[in-house]
Amino acid sequence: MIHKALQYIESHLGEELRLEHIAAAAGFSMYHFHRLFQEQIGMTTADYIRSRRLALGAAMLMHTDEEVLHIALQCRFQSQEAFTRAFKKLYQLPPGRYRKLMASVTAQKKEYKGECEKMEKQNVTGWLLSGSDPSRYEMGTDRQHVHMGQVSGYLKSLSATTAEQFATMMQQFRADKYRGERVKLSAFIRTEDVKCFAGLWMRVDNAAGDTLQFDNMSDRPIVGNHTWNQYSCVLDVPEDSATISFGVLLTGSGKVWMDGFAFEKVDRRVASTNMGMSAELLDEPTNLNFEATV
Protein backbone atom coordinates (compact mmCIF):
# COMPACT_ATOMS: atom_id res chain seq x y z
CA MET A 1 0.00 0.00 0.00
CA ILE A 2 2.86 2.37 0.80
CA HIS A 3 4.41 1.45 -2.60
CA LYS A 4 1.20 2.58 -4.29
CA ALA A 5 1.29 5.86 -2.37
CA LEU A 6 4.92 6.54 -3.32
CA GLN A 7 4.19 5.74 -6.97
CA TYR A 8 1.26 8.16 -6.90
CA ILE A 9 3.43 10.89 -5.36
CA GLU A 10 6.20 10.38 -7.94
CA SER A 11 3.78 10.61 -10.86
CA HIS A 12 2.17 13.81 -9.51
CA LEU A 13 5.12 15.74 -8.06
CA GLY A 14 4.54 18.62 -10.46
CA GLU A 15 0.85 18.84 -9.58
CA GLU A 16 -1.15 19.66 -6.48
CA LEU A 17 -0.93 16.71 -4.07
CA ARG A 18 -3.71 16.38 -1.53
CA LEU A 19 -3.41 13.93 1.36
CA GLU A 20 -6.86 12.46 0.76
CA HIS A 21 -5.96 11.64 -2.86
CA ILE A 22 -2.69 9.96 -1.85
CA ALA A 23 -4.45 7.99 0.89
CA ALA A 24 -7.14 6.91 -1.59
CA ALA A 25 -4.49 5.73 -4.06
CA ALA A 26 -3.01 3.61 -1.26
CA GLY A 27 -6.41 2.29 -0.17
CA PHE A 28 -6.30 3.83 3.32
CA SER A 29 -8.33 6.29 5.31
CA MET A 30 -6.52 9.60 5.82
CA TYR A 31 -6.00 8.94 9.52
CA HIS A 32 -4.47 5.49 9.12
CA PHE A 33 -2.47 6.53 6.06
CA HIS A 34 -0.81 9.47 7.83
CA ARG A 35 0.23 7.24 10.72
CA LEU A 36 1.47 4.32 8.61
CA PHE A 37 3.34 6.54 6.14
CA GLN A 38 5.30 8.26 8.90
CA GLU A 39 5.98 4.88 10.55
CA GLN A 40 7.32 3.31 7.34
CA ILE A 41 9.08 6.26 5.68
CA GLY A 42 10.27 8.08 8.80
CA MET A 43 8.73 11.46 7.98
CA THR A 44 5.31 12.99 7.37
CA THR A 45 3.79 12.91 3.90
CA ALA A 46 4.18 16.67 3.56
CA ASP A 47 7.88 16.57 4.54
CA TYR A 48 8.51 13.72 2.10
CA ILE A 49 6.85 15.57 -0.80
CA ARG A 50 8.76 18.76 0.02
CA SER A 51 12.09 16.89 0.13
CA ARG A 52 11.42 15.15 -3.19
CA ARG A 53 10.48 18.45 -4.86
CA LEU A 54 13.61 20.12 -3.50
CA ALA A 55 15.73 17.23 -4.85
CA LEU A 56 14.15 17.77 -8.26
CA GLY A 57 14.85 21.49 -7.93
CA ALA A 58 18.51 20.78 -7.12
CA ALA A 59 18.80 18.59 -10.23
CA MET A 60 17.23 21.31 -12.38
CA LEU A 61 19.61 23.91 -11.00
CA MET A 62 22.55 21.72 -12.00
CA HIS A 63 21.40 20.40 -15.35
CA THR A 64 19.21 23.13 -16.86
CA ASP A 65 19.38 26.89 -17.48
CA GLU A 66 15.90 27.49 -16.08
CA GLU A 67 15.53 30.60 -13.95
CA VAL A 68 15.19 30.01 -10.22
CA LEU A 69 11.65 31.43 -10.25
CA HIS A 70 10.55 28.95 -12.93
CA ILE A 71 12.13 26.07 -11.02
CA ALA A 72 10.40 27.19 -7.83
CA LEU A 73 7.01 27.23 -9.55
CA GLN A 74 7.59 23.86 -11.25
CA CYS A 75 8.41 22.44 -7.81
CA ARG A 76 5.06 23.75 -6.57
CA PHE A 77 6.41 26.53 -4.33
CA GLN A 78 4.26 29.65 -4.27
CA SER A 79 7.19 32.02 -4.66
CA GLN A 80 10.91 32.15 -5.28
CA GLU A 81 11.40 33.34 -1.71
CA ALA A 82 9.59 30.31 -0.26
CA PHE A 83 11.65 27.97 -2.47
CA THR A 84 14.89 29.70 -1.48
CA ARG A 85 14.14 29.42 2.25
CA ALA A 86 13.30 25.71 2.01
CA PHE A 87 16.23 24.98 -0.32
CA LYS A 88 18.76 26.77 1.89
CA LYS A 89 17.51 24.92 4.97
CA LEU A 90 18.08 21.54 3.30
CA TYR A 91 21.18 22.21 1.14
CA GLN A 92 22.85 24.90 3.30
CA LEU A 93 23.14 27.20 0.25
CA PRO A 94 20.68 29.46 -1.59
CA PRO A 95 19.73 28.17 -5.08
CA GLY A 96 21.89 30.65 -7.02
CA ARG A 97 25.07 29.88 -5.09
CA TYR A 98 24.32 26.16 -5.19
CA ARG A 99 24.07 26.30 -9.01
CA LYS A 100 27.39 28.16 -9.35
CA LEU A 101 29.22 25.92 -6.89
CA MET A 102 27.92 22.66 -8.37
CA ALA A 103 28.62 23.92 -11.91
CA SER A 104 32.28 24.45 -10.99
CA VAL A 105 32.44 21.00 -9.39
CA THR A 106 30.94 19.21 -12.40
CA ALA A 107 33.03 21.27 -14.85
CA GLN A 108 36.19 20.20 -13.02
CA LYS A 109 35.13 16.58 -13.25
CA LYS A 110 34.64 16.84 -17.00
CA GLU A 111 38.21 18.05 -17.47
CA TYR A 112 39.59 14.70 -16.34
CA LYS A 113 39.04 11.83 -18.75
CA GLY A 114 40.36 8.33 -19.23
CA GLU A 115 41.64 6.41 -16.23
CA CYS A 116 40.93 9.12 -13.64
CA GLU A 117 37.29 9.29 -14.68
CA LYS A 118 37.03 5.50 -14.63
CA MET A 119 38.45 5.29 -11.12
CA GLU A 120 35.97 7.89 -9.94
CA LYS A 121 33.10 5.83 -11.29
CA GLN A 122 34.39 2.59 -9.84
CA ASN A 123 35.11 3.78 -6.30
CA VAL A 124 32.35 4.86 -3.92
CA THR A 125 33.34 5.36 -0.30
CA GLY A 126 32.33 2.37 1.82
CA TRP A 127 30.95 0.32 -1.10
CA LEU A 128 32.33 -2.69 -2.98
CA LEU A 129 31.53 -3.90 -6.49
CA SER A 130 31.26 -7.70 -6.58
CA GLY A 131 29.28 -10.49 -8.25
CA SER A 132 29.73 -13.07 -11.01
CA ASP A 133 30.85 -10.55 -13.64
CA PRO A 134 31.78 -7.26 -11.92
CA SER A 135 33.88 -6.20 -14.94
CA ARG A 136 30.67 -6.09 -16.98
CA TYR A 137 29.12 -3.57 -14.59
CA GLU A 138 29.86 -0.11 -13.27
CA MET A 139 29.03 1.56 -9.98
CA GLY A 140 29.25 5.22 -9.14
CA THR A 141 27.39 8.27 -7.90
CA ASP A 142 24.81 10.37 -9.72
CA ARG A 143 23.89 14.00 -9.07
CA GLN A 144 21.07 14.09 -11.62
CA HIS A 145 18.83 11.23 -10.47
CA VAL A 146 18.65 11.81 -6.72
CA HIS A 147 15.99 10.77 -4.26
CA MET A 148 16.91 13.25 -1.52
CA GLY A 149 19.99 15.32 -0.85
CA GLN A 150 22.66 15.88 -3.48
CA VAL A 151 23.74 12.46 -4.73
CA SER A 152 22.60 8.85 -5.18
CA GLY A 153 24.47 5.64 -5.91
CA TYR A 154 24.01 3.67 -9.10
CA LEU A 155 24.85 0.24 -10.53
CA LYS A 156 24.53 -0.34 -14.27
CA SER A 157 25.34 -2.99 -16.84
CA LEU A 158 28.08 -2.19 -19.35
CA SER A 159 27.93 -5.44 -21.32
CA ALA A 160 26.00 -7.97 -19.22
CA THR A 161 22.87 -9.32 -20.90
CA THR A 162 22.00 -12.75 -19.48
CA ALA A 163 20.39 -13.95 -16.25
CA GLU A 164 23.63 -15.76 -15.36
CA GLN A 165 25.53 -12.47 -15.18
CA PHE A 166 25.08 -10.30 -12.11
CA ALA A 167 26.80 -7.73 -9.93
CA THR A 168 26.14 -6.15 -6.57
CA MET A 169 27.05 -2.89 -4.90
CA MET A 170 27.54 -4.01 -1.30
CA GLN A 171 28.87 -3.54 2.23
CA GLN A 172 29.66 -5.84 5.16
CA PHE A 173 29.88 -5.10 8.89
CA ARG A 174 30.01 -6.86 12.28
CA ALA A 175 26.72 -8.17 13.63
CA ASP A 176 27.53 -7.40 17.31
CA LYS A 177 25.10 -4.50 17.62
CA TYR A 178 22.14 -6.50 16.29
CA ARG A 179 22.58 -10.00 17.80
CA GLY A 180 19.29 -11.41 19.08
CA GLU A 181 17.28 -8.77 17.23
CA ARG A 182 15.03 -8.68 14.17
CA VAL A 183 16.46 -6.11 11.75
CA LYS A 184 14.86 -4.24 8.88
CA LEU A 185 17.02 -2.94 6.02
CA SER A 186 15.29 -0.40 3.79
CA ALA A 187 16.36 1.76 0.85
CA PHE A 188 14.86 3.81 -1.94
CA ILE A 189 15.46 2.30 -5.38
CA ARG A 190 14.85 3.48 -8.95
CA THR A 191 15.28 1.26 -12.03
CA GLU A 192 15.62 1.65 -15.78
CA ASP A 193 15.37 -1.13 -18.40
CA VAL A 194 16.01 -3.98 -15.95
CA LYS A 195 15.41 -7.09 -18.05
CA CYS A 196 16.07 -9.89 -15.51
CA PHE A 197 15.75 -8.53 -12.00
CA ALA A 198 17.09 -6.12 -9.43
CA GLY A 199 16.58 -6.16 -5.71
CA LEU A 200 17.74 -5.21 -2.26
CA TRP A 201 19.51 -8.03 -0.41
CA MET A 202 20.78 -8.83 3.07
CA ARG A 203 22.61 -11.86 4.52
CA VAL A 204 23.54 -12.86 8.07
CA ASP A 205 26.54 -15.22 8.52
CA ASN A 206 28.21 -16.91 11.49
CA ALA A 207 31.95 -16.90 12.16
CA ALA A 208 32.45 -19.99 9.98
CA GLY A 209 30.88 -18.21 7.04
CA ASP A 210 27.66 -20.25 7.11
CA THR A 211 24.55 -18.38 6.01
CA LEU A 212 22.03 -18.09 8.85
CA GLN A 213 19.49 -15.75 7.25
CA PHE A 214 19.15 -14.46 3.69
CA ASP A 215 16.84 -12.46 1.42
CA ASN A 216 17.51 -11.07 -2.08
CA MET A 217 13.94 -10.20 -3.14
CA SER A 218 13.98 -12.91 -5.83
CA ASP A 219 10.40 -13.71 -4.81
CA ARG A 220 9.39 -10.06 -5.37
CA PRO A 221 11.85 -8.84 -8.07
CA ILE A 222 12.06 -5.31 -9.44
CA VAL A 223 11.83 -5.56 -13.24
CA GLY A 224 11.57 -2.89 -15.94
CA ASN A 225 11.28 0.84 -15.25
CA HIS A 226 10.24 2.13 -11.84
CA THR A 227 10.33 5.54 -10.20
CA TRP A 228 11.79 5.95 -6.69
CA ASN A 229 10.16 3.62 -4.20
CA GLN A 230 11.05 2.10 -0.86
CA TYR A 231 11.94 -1.59 -0.52
CA SER A 232 12.98 -3.63 2.50
CA CYS A 233 14.39 -6.90 3.82
CA VAL A 234 13.63 -8.12 7.36
CA LEU A 235 15.86 -10.78 8.96
CA ASP A 236 16.57 -12.18 12.39
CA VAL A 237 20.16 -11.92 13.64
CA PRO A 238 20.82 -15.04 15.76
CA GLU A 239 23.10 -14.92 18.80
CA ASP A 240 25.90 -16.72 16.92
CA SER A 241 25.90 -14.19 14.06
CA ALA A 242 29.23 -12.66 13.08
CA THR A 243 28.63 -10.51 10.01
CA ILE A 244 25.82 -8.78 8.14
CA SER A 245 26.19 -8.16 4.42
CA PHE A 246 23.82 -6.08 2.31
CA GLY A 247 23.51 -4.25 -0.96
CA VAL A 248 21.65 -3.96 -4.24
CA LEU A 249 21.74 -6.74 -6.82
CA LEU A 250 21.41 -6.31 -10.59
CA THR A 251 21.07 -9.39 -12.82
CA GLY A 252 21.55 -9.04 -16.56
CA SER A 253 21.14 -5.67 -18.24
CA GLY A 254 19.71 -2.40 -16.94
CA LYS A 255 20.47 0.29 -14.41
CA VAL A 256 19.49 0.74 -10.79
CA TRP A 257 19.83 3.79 -8.54
CA MET A 258 19.81 3.61 -4.72
CA ASP A 259 19.56 6.14 -1.90
CA GLY A 260 18.62 6.44 1.75
CA PHE A 261 19.71 3.07 3.16
CA ALA A 262 18.59 2.54 6.75
CA PHE A 263 18.87 -0.18 9.40
CA GLU A 264 16.44 -0.43 12.30
CA LYS A 265 15.54 -2.97 14.96
CA VAL A 266 11.92 -4.08 14.71
CA ASP A 267 9.72 -6.27 16.88
CA ARG A 268 8.47 -9.75 15.99
CA ARG A 269 5.19 -8.41 14.66
CA VAL A 270 7.10 -7.29 11.55
CA ALA A 271 7.20 -10.35 9.29
CA SER A 272 10.60 -11.79 8.37
CA THR A 273 11.46 -12.01 4.67
CA ASN A 274 14.04 -14.78 5.24
CA MET A 275 14.00 -17.07 2.21
CA GLY A 276 14.54 -20.21 4.32
CA MET A 277 17.51 -21.57 2.41
CA SER A 278 17.86 -24.66 4.62
CA ALA A 279 14.91 -27.04 4.20
CA GLU A 280 13.49 -28.91 7.17
CA LEU A 281 14.92 -32.43 7.48
CA LEU A 282 12.48 -35.31 6.98
CA ASP A 283 12.26 -38.24 9.42
CA GLU A 284 13.06 -40.73 6.62
CA PRO A 285 13.86 -40.77 2.88
CA THR A 286 11.00 -40.32 0.43
CA ASN A 287 10.05 -40.91 -3.24
CA LEU A 288 12.92 -43.35 -3.78
CA ASN A 289 11.40 -44.76 -6.99
CA PHE A 290 10.36 -41.31 -8.32
CA GLU A 291 6.75 -42.47 -8.85
CA ALA A 292 5.44 -39.61 -6.68
CA THR A 293 6.26 -37.19 -9.49
CA VAL A 294 3.96 -38.99 -11.98
C-alpha positions in Angstrom: 0.0 0.0 0.0 2.9 2.4 0.8 4.4 1.5 -2.6 1.2 2.6 -4.3 1.3 5.9 -2.4 4.9 6.5 -3.3 4.2 5.7 -7.0 1.3 8.2 -6.9 3.4 10.9 -5.4 6.2 10.4 -7.9 3.8 10.6 -10.9 2.2 13.8 -9.5 5.1 15.7 -8.1 4.5 18.6 -10.5 0.9 18.8 -9.6 -1.2 19.7 -6.5 -0.9 16.7 -4.1 -3.7 16.4 -1.5 -3.4 13.9 1.4 -6.9 12.5 0.8 -6.0 11.6 -2.9 -2.7 10.0 -1.9 -4.5 8.0 0.9 -7.1 6.9 -1.6 -4.5 5.7 -4.1 -3.0 3.6 -1.3 -6.4 2.3 -0.2 -6.3 3.8 3.3 -8.3 6.3 5.3 -6.5 9.6 5.8 -6.0 8.9 9.5 -4.5 5.5 9.1 -2.5 6.5 6.1 -0.8 9.5 7.8 0.2 7.2 10.7 1.5 4.3 8.6 3.3 6.5 6.1 5.3 8.3 8.9 6.0 4.9 10.6 7.3 3.3 7.3 9.1 6.3 5.7 10.3 8.1 8.8 8.7 11.5 8.0 5.3 13.0 7.4 3.8 12.9 3.9 4.2 16.7 3.6 7.9 16.6 4.5 8.5 13.7 2.1 6.9 15.6 -0.8 8.8 18.8 0.0 12.1 16.9 0.1 11.4 15.2 -3.2 10.5 18.5 -4.9 13.6 20.1 -3.5 15.7 17.2 -4.8 14.2 17.8 -8.3 14.8 21.5 -7.9 18.5 20.8 -7.1 18.8 18.6 -10.2 17.2 21.3 -12.4 19.6 23.9 -11.0 22.6 21.7 -12.0 21.4 20.4 -15.4 19.2 23.1 -16.9 19.4 26.9 -17.5 15.9 27.5 -16.1 15.5 30.6 -13.9 15.2 30.0 -10.2 11.7 31.4 -10.2 10.6 28.9 -12.9 12.1 26.1 -11.0 10.4 27.2 -7.8 7.0 27.2 -9.6 7.6 23.9 -11.2 8.4 22.4 -7.8 5.1 23.8 -6.6 6.4 26.5 -4.3 4.3 29.6 -4.3 7.2 32.0 -4.7 10.9 32.1 -5.3 11.4 33.3 -1.7 9.6 30.3 -0.3 11.6 28.0 -2.5 14.9 29.7 -1.5 14.1 29.4 2.3 13.3 25.7 2.0 16.2 25.0 -0.3 18.8 26.8 1.9 17.5 24.9 5.0 18.1 21.5 3.3 21.2 22.2 1.1 22.9 24.9 3.3 23.1 27.2 0.2 20.7 29.5 -1.6 19.7 28.2 -5.1 21.9 30.6 -7.0 25.1 29.9 -5.1 24.3 26.2 -5.2 24.1 26.3 -9.0 27.4 28.2 -9.4 29.2 25.9 -6.9 27.9 22.7 -8.4 28.6 23.9 -11.9 32.3 24.5 -11.0 32.4 21.0 -9.4 30.9 19.2 -12.4 33.0 21.3 -14.8 36.2 20.2 -13.0 35.1 16.6 -13.3 34.6 16.8 -17.0 38.2 18.1 -17.5 39.6 14.7 -16.3 39.0 11.8 -18.8 40.4 8.3 -19.2 41.6 6.4 -16.2 40.9 9.1 -13.6 37.3 9.3 -14.7 37.0 5.5 -14.6 38.4 5.3 -11.1 36.0 7.9 -9.9 33.1 5.8 -11.3 34.4 2.6 -9.8 35.1 3.8 -6.3 32.3 4.9 -3.9 33.3 5.4 -0.3 32.3 2.4 1.8 31.0 0.3 -1.1 32.3 -2.7 -3.0 31.5 -3.9 -6.5 31.3 -7.7 -6.6 29.3 -10.5 -8.2 29.7 -13.1 -11.0 30.8 -10.6 -13.6 31.8 -7.3 -11.9 33.9 -6.2 -14.9 30.7 -6.1 -17.0 29.1 -3.6 -14.6 29.9 -0.1 -13.3 29.0 1.6 -10.0 29.3 5.2 -9.1 27.4 8.3 -7.9 24.8 10.4 -9.7 23.9 14.0 -9.1 21.1 14.1 -11.6 18.8 11.2 -10.5 18.6 11.8 -6.7 16.0 10.8 -4.3 16.9 13.3 -1.5 20.0 15.3 -0.8 22.7 15.9 -3.5 23.7 12.5 -4.7 22.6 8.9 -5.2 24.5 5.6 -5.9 24.0 3.7 -9.1 24.8 0.2 -10.5 24.5 -0.3 -14.3 25.3 -3.0 -16.8 28.1 -2.2 -19.3 27.9 -5.4 -21.3 26.0 -8.0 -19.2 22.9 -9.3 -20.9 22.0 -12.7 -19.5 20.4 -13.9 -16.3 23.6 -15.8 -15.4 25.5 -12.5 -15.2 25.1 -10.3 -12.1 26.8 -7.7 -9.9 26.1 -6.1 -6.6 27.0 -2.9 -4.9 27.5 -4.0 -1.3 28.9 -3.5 2.2 29.7 -5.8 5.2 29.9 -5.1 8.9 30.0 -6.9 12.3 26.7 -8.2 13.6 27.5 -7.4 17.3 25.1 -4.5 17.6 22.1 -6.5 16.3 22.6 -10.0 17.8 19.3 -11.4 19.1 17.3 -8.8 17.2 15.0 -8.7 14.2 16.5 -6.1 11.7 14.9 -4.2 8.9 17.0 -2.9 6.0 15.3 -0.4 3.8 16.4 1.8 0.9 14.9 3.8 -1.9 15.5 2.3 -5.4 14.8 3.5 -8.9 15.3 1.3 -12.0 15.6 1.6 -15.8 15.4 -1.1 -18.4 16.0 -4.0 -15.9 15.4 -7.1 -18.1 16.1 -9.9 -15.5 15.7 -8.5 -12.0 17.1 -6.1 -9.4 16.6 -6.2 -5.7 17.7 -5.2 -2.3 19.5 -8.0 -0.4 20.8 -8.8 3.1 22.6 -11.9 4.5 23.5 -12.9 8.1 26.5 -15.2 8.5 28.2 -16.9 11.5 32.0 -16.9 12.2 32.5 -20.0 10.0 30.9 -18.2 7.0 27.7 -20.2 7.1 24.5 -18.4 6.0 22.0 -18.1 8.8 19.5 -15.7 7.3 19.1 -14.5 3.7 16.8 -12.5 1.4 17.5 -11.1 -2.1 13.9 -10.2 -3.1 14.0 -12.9 -5.8 10.4 -13.7 -4.8 9.4 -10.1 -5.4 11.9 -8.8 -8.1 12.1 -5.3 -9.4 11.8 -5.6 -13.2 11.6 -2.9 -15.9 11.3 0.8 -15.2 10.2 2.1 -11.8 10.3 5.5 -10.2 11.8 6.0 -6.7 10.2 3.6 -4.2 11.1 2.1 -0.9 11.9 -1.6 -0.5 13.0 -3.6 2.5 14.4 -6.9 3.8 13.6 -8.1 7.4 15.9 -10.8 9.0 16.6 -12.2 12.4 20.2 -11.9 13.6 20.8 -15.0 15.8 23.1 -14.9 18.8 25.9 -16.7 16.9 25.9 -14.2 14.1 29.2 -12.7 13.1 28.6 -10.5 10.0 25.8 -8.8 8.1 26.2 -8.2 4.4 23.8 -6.1 2.3 23.5 -4.2 -1.0 21.7 -4.0 -4.2 21.7 -6.7 -6.8 21.4 -6.3 -10.6 21.1 -9.4 -12.8 21.6 -9.0 -16.6 21.1 -5.7 -18.2 19.7 -2.4 -16.9 20.5 0.3 -14.4 19.5 0.7 -10.8 19.8 3.8 -8.5 19.8 3.6 -4.7 19.6 6.1 -1.9 18.6 6.4 1.7 19.7 3.1 3.2 18.6 2.5 6.8 18.9 -0.2 9.4 16.4 -0.4 12.3 15.5 -3.0 15.0 11.9 -4.1 14.7 9.7 -6.3 16.9 8.5 -9.7 16.0 5.2 -8.4 14.7 7.1 -7.3 11.6 7.2 -10.3 9.3 10.6 -11.8 8.4 11.5 -12.0 4.7 14.0 -14.8 5.2 14.0 -17.1 2.2 14.5 -20.2 4.3 17.5 -21.6 2.4 17.9 -24.7 4.6 14.9 -27.0 4.2 13.5 -28.9 7.2 14.9 -32.4 7.5 12.5 -35.3 7.0 12.3 -38.2 9.4 13.1 -40.7 6.6 13.9 -40.8 2.9 11.0 -40.3 0.4 10.0 -40.9 -3.2 12.9 -43.4 -3.8 11.4 -44.8 -7.0 10.4 -41.3 -8.3 6.8 -42.5 -8.9 5.4 -39.6 -6.7 6.3 -37.2 -9.5 4.0 -39.0 -12.0 
